[in-house]
Amino acid sequence: MKNYIIHNPWHIIEDQFRPEHNEFSESIFSIGNGRMGQRANFEETYTGKTMQGSYLAGIYYPDKTRVGWWKNGYPDYFAKVINAVQWIGLDIQIDGVLLDLAQCEISAFERRLDMKAGVLYRTFMAKMPNGVVVEVTAKRMYHLFQSDTASLQYTLRIVNTDAAVSVGSYLNGDVVNRDSNYDERFWIPIAEDIQDDLVLVTETKKTQFRVEARLRNVFYVGGAVQPSGNRRKETLYVGEELHTRLKAGESIRMEKYIAIVSSLNHPLDKLTEAAKFSLEKITSTSYDELLQRQADAWARIWEESDIQIEGDIAAQQAIRFNIFQLNQTYTGEDARLNIGPKGFTGEKYGGVTYWDTEAYCLPFYLATQQPRIARNLLLYRYQHLEKAIENARKLGFSNGAALYPMVTINGEECHNEWEITFEEIHRNGAIAFAIYNYVRYTDDSEYLATHGLEVLIGISRFWAQRVNWSEQKQQYVMLGVTGPNEYENNVNNNWYTNRIATWCLRYTLDVIAQEQAQQQDRLYDLLSRLQFKEKESALWQHIVDNMCFPEDNERGVFLQQDGFLDKELIPVADLPTEVRPLNQHWSWDRILRSCYIKQADVLQGLYFFEDEFDENTIRRNYDFYEPLTVHESSLSPCVHAIIAAKLGKEDKAYEFYLRTARLDLDDYNNDTEDGLHVTSMAGTWLAIVEGFAGMRVRNGQLHFQTFIPKNWQSYAFHVQYRGAKLFIRVNQDDVEIKNLSNTKISIIFNGEQLLVEPELNS
């Protein structure tokens, strides 16, 4: 763990430079705006430990798969969001010596992320090898108000002597990914132009995404704008330099304004026009005005999604950090985009989509944004349905069976570990559960008819073919799967997978029956197009009625899979601390034979389907599995926090909340330097709203069952639900509920039915 981020309710602060942890800090201080984003790399040259990272949402490359043994069904490539044009770069020389903090004596340093206003700040004072002392202040924004633009302001002051200063500002398209297979480079040059603005046009190999970056530099010395400097262009590079001489105490200020547009969003012949238009919009105003527009845009976000905590600054900072990263990763403006597990903060996982979106992120956007934002997350999967059918066909399934990929950016599977690609099929269930979750929350039943049912039928057809009848058990079984606990592979009858499969089948049958009663003609047209036969319904019902669910009747718990009790059950508490995390110390063979659980597995099912089980059943399973769980997945603590809260285990709920909330800020798993765990950040929100506040949707009503951690004075949040907007504050002694909409709403609060009248009319 690391513990050097200063606790502050609205800011992430690093108060001194720690070169050995610079890549960790680059992840923590990342910024973005849903369309693009960047790690917190330095503007000036830095030869120390760093990972360059600048990313454009939806722009990807199919990197050649690198596996030792090829298996039928493997995809040919791993799609990844690739490192894009480096636009922040500055080459600064003082009396002919390059400014490089790796070569300087640093007397003061601060990196600060203002989450309230969406601005990254950095200041430092450093003595260069030639004895010149410089003081630098830098500000950087990815504009939330205009998502194809960004800007920075960089001020350098010479402290102790007169000096010649040279500043070069550039665009560099010759960038690489650290995780590139076979060290391949992904961009080819199209055009470089330095006549007006600095312009760099590049194109991805294979996928042929065209990107135009248009940069305008403004230099100030003594507050006066300087004429444009010397310009030069090379392949994949354009830049300009300004040379001046400063007296001790004088400063030079640079402002960089960038527009980055792509063929993903514009026709090729309109790229230049779009880039010019966007750049003019941000350069027609002052930098201070841009800062204000950015603050205003973030204020609107915080008004809907902020969670306020009194009495615990570490917890307050953590929840805002998680909410901030979620909102700058995904804004919902484009249904072709989704939420990568690392967002714009690193290369790991390729920036692509996992089941995390549906299982963890969707509830956050449902409650904090307009319904269309969450609907776009569902449309992303609907648009990929044909690819899901194609993925299943490659594995031998037929008749329109759909298997959504474990990892994707365009609907095709691009993951190449057999135990995941072929076996971690529970991801299919998360897609179906997201449709159910969306409809029950928004009451948008029309989505079921126009989009959702077709997806549900494809998924159900997969489940019906994936099971087989066991003569010995006289039940349907599901063989050779990997459940959410990836510390077990190729197991039979994973309880969670079997449970979510039967739930999908049952839910699909229910939706068909609902449509039969309400829109018979529309249903007939859909079923005819899909060549759906009545015998499929009968088979699905038979599977639902006869599925195998491993259980230990003596303990009264569901078994994670057949034979789980053959393992040696040693609690995690008895493990030496020096072997944790297991995946960094044990062989994979040893992990697979152990009883240790990476993340909620049986408990994931009890979280999703808690209304199907009584509290004692949930308690027995929690008490059995939690002591065996190592929580070495970022997705694990939040589910345990929610269930612990439901069971009245308040101290445990708080412990798991802190772990999920400060997972990256404190680097619990020693892996944040690869990038943040963005999708699990939604779990932090879930831990408070569904955990501490106990929010559920039942029978078309919001339910709350609240508690408050002992060391908190209060916590408060907003939720939107079917046209109403509620503000809820939970104190140690009482609660406050406000209806901030024009729609009255009936809720169940701590067991009592309340009709909450609109506050706006009172």
N, C-alpha and C positions, 0 to 999 in steps of 0.2 A: 504493500500500500504506500501511497504518497500522501503527504499532508501539508502541502505548502501553498495551496490556493487559499487566500485570505477569505474568511467568512464575511459576506456582505449581502444584504437582501436583494440588491439590484445589479451588482457588478461581480464579474469574475476577475480576480486580481492576482497577478504574480509580481512580487515586489523586488525580486532580484533575479539576475540571469543565472540559470542552471544549465550549462551546456550539455551535461550528461542526460538531462531530461527534456531537451528541446523538442524532440519529436512528439513527446507526450503533450507538451504545451501547444505545439502546432495543431494538434487535434482538438484540444480543449477550447482554443480561441478561434476555431473555424467559424466562418460566416457564409451566408448564402441568402437566396431569395426565392427558392422554389424552382427557378429556371436555371440558375447556375450558382456556383459557390466555390470556396477555396479554403485550404488549410492556412494557418496563420504564419506563412513563410515571411521572411524579412523582405523588404523592398530592396535594400542594398545587398551587395554580394555577401554571401556567407559560406565559408568553406568548411564549417564544422558539421556536426551531425544534423541532418535535415532531410525531409522528404518532400520534394516539390509536389504540389497537388492543386490543380485548378480544373474544375469539371463542369460540363454542360449536360443538363438533364436530357435524356433521350438520345444523345449522340454516343454511339457505341461501336465497338469493333469485335468481330468474331475471331478471337485469338485462337490459334490452332491448339487443340487439346493435347495435353502432354500426360499420357498415362503409359505405364509400363506394359500392361496386358490389355489388349482391346477386347471388348465383349460386345456381342450383338445387342443392338439397342442403344449403345452409347451415342451421344451426339458428336458431331464432327468438331465442334468448337465450344469455347467458353466465352459467352458474350460479356463484355465489360465496358463500363463507362470509363472512357480513357482520359488521360491527362491532356488537357487542352492548352491553348495558347497562354503563355506566361506574359501577363500584361502589366504586372506591378513593378517589373524590374527596373532598378536604377544602378548604373555604374558610377560611383562617386570617387574621385581622386582629389586628395588634398596635398598640394605641393608634390604631385606626381606619385603619391602613395595611395593605394586602393583602400577605401574604408571597408573593413571586414572585422566584425566583432570577434571572430575567432583569433584575430591577431592583435587585439586591443586590450588595454587595461580598463575595465569597466568600473566606474565609481558609483554609478546610479543606473537603475534599470527598472522599468515598470511596463508590463503588458496588461491592458485592462479592456475587458469586454463589457460595454454598457448595454445590458439586455433590454432595458426600458426603451432606449432610443435606437438600438440596432447599429451601433458603431463600435469598431475596434480601434483602440488607441495604443500607442507605444511611445515611450520616452526613454532616452538613455543619455548618459554623459560618458564619454570614453576618451582615453588617451591613446593616440595612434603610435605606431612604432617610430615615427619621425618626431614625436613629442608634441604634435598638435592636439589640442583638446577640443572636441566637438560635442555639441549638445543637439539632440534630434528630438523632434516631436512629429509623430505620424498619426494620421487618421485614415480609416478606410471603411467604405460602405459598399454593400451590394444592395442596390435600391429596391426596396419592397414596393415602391410606388410605380416603378417602371422596370420590369424584371429583365429586360435585355441590356441593362446598363449598370455600371458601377463607377466608383471614383475613389481617389485618394488625394490626400494633401500631406506633403512632406516638407518640414521646415528644418534646415540645418544652420546652426550658429557656430561660428568660430569663436572660441572662448578666450584663448590666451595669446594670440599672435596674429599678425597679418599673414595671409596665405592665398595662394592661387587655388581656385576651386574649379573643377571640371565635373559636370553632371551629364551623364548620358541616360536618356529615357528611351525604352525600346519595347517592341513586341517580339517575342521569340516563339516560333512555332516548332522549333526543333526540340521537342519534349519527348520524354519516355515514361513508361510505367515501370516501377520497380518490379512488379509481378508479371511482366511480359514474358510469355513462354517463348523460348528460343531467341530471346532478346530482340524480338521484332519491333520495328517502329511503325506507327500507325497512320502518320500523316504524310501527304505528298503536297508539294507547293503548287499553287495555281497562279498567284499574282502577288507582287509586292509593289507598293506605290508610296511615294514620298512627296508628291507634288503639292498636295493640299494638307489633308490630315495624313497621319501615318496609317497605312492600310496593309493588312496582311490577309490574304485569302488562301485557305487550305482546304484539303478534302481528305476524308478518311479512305484508306484502301478498302476495297471490297464493298463496304456499305455505301460509299460515295455520298456521305453527308458533306455538303459544302458549308463552310463557315467563313464569314467575313468579320474581322475585328477591325474597328476603326477607332483610332486613338488621337486625342487632341491634348497636347501638353501646353501648359501656361507656366512661364517662369517669372518670378518676381525677385528683384534685388532692391532692398531699401523701400519696399512697398510699390515700386514701379514695375510695370510689365516690361519684360525684355523681348527684343526681337527674336524670331525663331533662330535656333542654333543650326550648326552644320548637320546635314542629314546624309544618311547612307543606307543602302539596302543591299542585302545579300539573300541567298536562298533561305527562305523561312525566317527572315529577320528584316525588320525595319527599325531605325532609331534616329535620334537627333541628340546633339551635344551642345551644351552651353558652357562657355569658358568665361570666368570672371575672376576678379581679385577682391577679397573681402578683408576689411580691417578687423582687428580684434573686437568682438562684440557684435559684428554685423551678421546678417542672416541672408540666406537664399531660400526661397519657397518655391516648391514645384506642386502643381496640381495636374493630375492625370484624370482624364475623362474618357471612358471607354464604352462603346456600343458593340455588342457581339450578337450577331444574328446568324441564323442557319437555314438551310433548305428544309429542315424539319418543319419550319413555320412560315417560310416564304418561298415563292417560286424563284428559281435560279436567276431569272432576269430582273427580279425585284429586290435582290439582296442589297445591292448598293444603295438603292433608294431607301430601303428600310433602315439601314445602318445610319445613313445621313440624317434621316428624320429623327431617329432616337437620339443621336448625338447632339443635334441642334437643340432638342428639348432640354437636355441637362446642362448644356453650355450657355444657354441664354439667361442663366440666373447665377447668382453668387454661390460660393461653396457653403456659406452660412445658411442660405435659403434651402439648399439641398439637405443640409443637416436637419432643418426644421421639417421639411417634407417627410424625411425618413422618420423622425420622431412622431409626427402625426400619424403616419401609416401604422407604426408599431403601437401607438396608443389605441387605435381601433382594434387591433388584435388582442391587446391585453385586456381591453374592456370586456371581451367575451371569454377569454380563456385563462385569465390569471387565477391563481389560488393564493390566498393571503394567509400566512401563518404568523401568529403573534407568540413570542416567548421562546422561539427556537430558530436562531439565525441560520444555522447550518441546514436545517430542514427547509427553511424559506428559500435560501439561495438555490438549493438543489432542485426543488420543484420548478422554480422559474427557469433554471438552466435547461431542464428537460423540456418544458413547454416551449421555450425559445427555440431550441434545436428542432423540435417537431415542426413548428410554424415556418422556419426558414428552409426546411427540407421539402415540405409539401404544402402548397397553397390551394390545390384543387382546381386551378384555372384550366387545366388541360387533362382530359380523360385518357390521354395516351401516356401520361406519366404516372409513376407510382413512388413508393417509399423504399429506397434502398436501405439495407441494414446499417450502412455507414453514412448514408446521406452524401453530403459533399465534403466529408472529413477524412477520407482515406480510400485506399484502393482495395482493401480486403473485401471479399465477397463480390467484387466486380461492380458494385453499385446497382445491383439488379434486385428483382422482387422475390421474396420468399413468402411463406404462409404467415409470417409475422404480421403483415398488413391486415389480413382479415381477422386474425385471432386476437391481436392486441391493439392495433392502431385505430381500427374503424370506430370503436366506442368513443374515443377521444374526439374525433371529428364529428360524430353524430351529435354530441352534447355541446360542442363549442362553436360549431359553424352552421351555416344554412344547409338544409338537407341535400342540396345539389352537390356539395363538396363530397360527402360520403357516397352519394350516388355515382359520382365519377369513379370512385374506387371500385365499385361493382361493375361499372361499364368497362373498365379496363379488362376485367376478366371475361365479360361477355364478348368483347371484341376479339378475344383470343380463343373462343370456344372451338373454332375449326382447327386451330393449332393443337388444342388439347385432345381433340378426337384423333388428329394425326399422330400425336405422341403416343396415345394408347394403341393405335393401329401398328406402330413400329414394334410394340411389345407383344403383339399377337391378339389384341382385343378387336372386336368387330361390332357391327350394328350400331354405330354412333356412340359407342362407349367413350367417355372423355376422361383422360387423366391429366390434370393440370400439372405443370412442371414444378419440380422442387425449386429450381432456380431459372429465372427467365428475364428477358427484357422485351422480347417481341412475341411471346407465346410459345416459342420452341424451348424444349428442355436443353439446358446447357451445363448440366452438372454431371460429373464423371467419377463418382464413387459408387460402386454397384450397390452397396448397402443403403445408400441414400437414394440414388437415381431410381432404382427398381423397387426398393422396399419401403421407403418412408412415405407411404401412400396416404397416410392420414391427412396429408396436406389437402387432398381432395375434399375432405369433410369440412375443413375450415372455410373453403369457398362457399359451400352450401350454408354453413352456419352464419356466415356474414350476410347472406341474402335474408335469412330468417331474422337476424338481429336488426338489420336495417328496416325491414317491413314492420316488425313489432314496435320499433321505436318511432318511426315516422308515420305509420299507418298508410304508407304508399303502396297499397295492394295492387295498383295498376302496374307497378314495376314487375310484379310476379307474372302477370299475363303477357307483357310485352317483351320481357327479357329473362326474368328469373327462372321461369318454369323450364325453358329450353335448356338452361344450364343444369338445373336439377335433374332433368331426365338423362342428360349425358353422363353426369356423375353417378346416378343410380344404376345406369346400365353397366358402368365399370364395376361397381361393387357386386352386382349380381353375377358377373363373370369371374370376379376375383376370388370369390368363396368357392368351396366345394363341399359336397355332402360326405360326411364321415360315417361309414357303415358301423364302425366300432362305437362311436359316440352317439350315433343317431341324431346328429346335429350338423349344422353348417359350421365349417371351420375356415380360418384364414391363415395360411401357412407362409412362412418365409417373409416376415415383415420387420421393419424397424419402427418402434413407436417414438413418441417425443423424446424418450430417454435414449439418446444416441450412444450411451455406454452399454447398450445391448443391440446386437444385430442378428438378423436372420432367425427371429424367434417365431413361435407359433402362437396364435390366438392372443396377441397383445390386446389386453382388455379395452384400452382406450380406442384402438383402431376398430375393433369389432363393435364397440358401442356407438361410435360416431357413424360407422357404416350403416348400422340398422336404423339409427336416427334419421340419416339422410333418406333412406328408402321410405320410412314412415312419413316423413315430412313431405316428400314428393307426392306420395299417394294422397295425403291430406290436401295438398294444393290442387291436385287434379280434381278431387272431389269438390273442392270449393269452386273451382272454375266451372265444373259441370253444373253446379247449381246456379251460378251467376252469369256466365258467359258461354253457354253451350256451343254456339256456332263458332265463336273464336277458338275455343278449345278444340273443336273438331278439326278446324283448319290446321292448327298447330300439330295435333297428333297425326293427321294425315300426312303432313309434310315430313314428319319425323318417322313415318311408317311404324308408329307405335301400335302394338297389338295388346289385346286384353289379357292374353296369357302372360305378358310381362308383369302386369299388376298382380296376378295370382302368384307368380313366382316370388316377386318382391315381398308380398305379405307372408309367404311361407318362410322366407329367410328371416324376416323380422320375428316370427313366432318361434323359430327353431335355431337361433344363433347360439353358438357356444360362448359362454362367459366364465372364464376361470375364476374360482372362488375357493376360499378356505373357510369352511363352515365353522371350524373350531374357533378361529380368531374373529370370524365375522367380517373378513375383508375380501375385496376383489383382488385377484392375483394379477400382477403386472403382465404375466404371460404363463403359459404352461411350464411347469417346472421351476418357477421362481423360488419356491421353498427348498429346492435342492442346493441353493447357494448357502454359503456360510454367512449368516446374518450378524455382522459386526457393526455396531453403530459408528457413524462418522466421528462422534466424540472420542472414540477410542483410537482413532488414527493419529499418528505423530504429525504435528503441524508441518514438519519439514518435507512431507511428501505431498503437500497440497500446493497448487492444484494438481490433481492426479494426472491430467493430460500432459503436464510438463515434467513428470517424474516417473510414472509407471509405463511399462510397455502396454501396447494396445491389447495384447493377449491377456494380460493380467486384469486390465480394466474390464474387458468383456466377460471374464469369469467371475468378477466381483459382484457384490450386491448393490454397488453404489450407483446412485441415480443422478444423472446430470441435471435434469430439470423435471418439473411436474409431469407425470405421465398418467397414472390412475387419477391423480388429483386434478389434472387438466380436464378430464371428463367430468369429475364431480363439480368443477367450477362452471363448465358450460351447462351442465344439466342438473344443477343442484335441486331444482324443484321436483325431480323424479325420485329423490332420496330423502329419507328422514335425517334429522340432525345427528342422531346416534350413529347411523351408518357413516356419515361424513366424518364424524369425530374418530371412529375406530380406524378408518383408512388414513386419516391425517396422522394420528398417533403412531401408526405402523410405518408409514412411508417417509414422513419428514425426517426422522432420525437417520435414515439411510440416504438422504439427499445431500449431495455436495454443492449444489447450486453453482455449478461451473458453466452454466449457460446464463446469459444475461436475462433470459426470459423467465427464469425460475422464481426469484424472490417475490415478484409481484403476485403471482397466483397463490403462493403460500401466505402472503400478507392478507389477501382478501379472505381466504378460507379461515385463517387464524382469527380474523376480526369477527367473522360470522359465528365462530365457536366461542367467542368471549375470551380468547387468548390475547388480550390487549398488548401485553409486553412483547409477545412474539410478533404480533402484527406490526408494531412500531419498529422492532428490530429489522424485520424484512423490508419495511418501507425505507429505512435509512440505507439499507444495502442496495436496493434497486435505485434509490434516488441519487446516491453519491457513488454509484458504481464507477462512473468515469472520472468524476472530480477527484476521487481518492484512489482511483486505479486499483480497485479490489482484485481484479484478476490479472493484473500485470500485463495488459494487452491494449491499453488505450492508445499507445503510440501508433497503432495500426489504423486508428480512427475510432470515432465514438460509436456506441451501441444505440443507434437512433431509434430503431423500432421498439426496443425494450423501454425507451423513455416514456412511451405511452403507458407502460405498466406502472410507472410512478404515479401518473394521474389516476389510473385505475385503483391503485393501492389506497389513495385518499378518498376518491369519490365512491367507488364500489366497496372499498374496505372499511375505512373509518366512518364514512357517511352511510354505508350500506345501501347505496342506490341500486334498485332493480326495476325492471318493467314486468308487471304481472297483470294480465287481463286488461290491458290497455291503460293501466294506471302506473304512475311513478310511486315507488315505495322507498322509504328511507328508514334505516335503523342505525342511529348514530352512536358513536362514542368519541371521546377526545383523549389523546395521550396525556398522561399525568403532568408532563413538563410543558405543555402548550397552554397558553391563555385562551386562544381561539384559533379556528380556521374557517375560511369562507371561500365560496366559489359560486360561479354562475353555471346553470345548465339550461339549454334550450330543449323544448319537448313539444312537438306538435303545435307550433305557433306560439307557445308560451315561453317566457324567459323568467326563470326563478333565480333569486339570490338567496343563498343559505349561509348563515353564520352559526357555527356551533361554539358555544362558550363552555366553560367548566360548569356553570350553574344553569344555563338556559340556552335557548336557540332563537334565532331570528330568521323569519321567512318573509321574503318580499316577492311579489309578482310584478315584474318590470315590463309587462306587455299589456296589451288591451284585451287579452283573452283570459277569462277566469279558468281556473284549473283545480280539479279535485285530486288530492294526493293522499297517500297513507304515510303518516309520519310517526315513527316510533309507536306503531300499532294503532294510532288514532286517525280516523278519516277527517281530512281538513279540506274545506273549500276556500281556496286562496283567491281573494278578489284582486283585480288589477290595482297595483299601487299608483299607477299613472292617473287613475280616476279619483283617487281618494284625497 
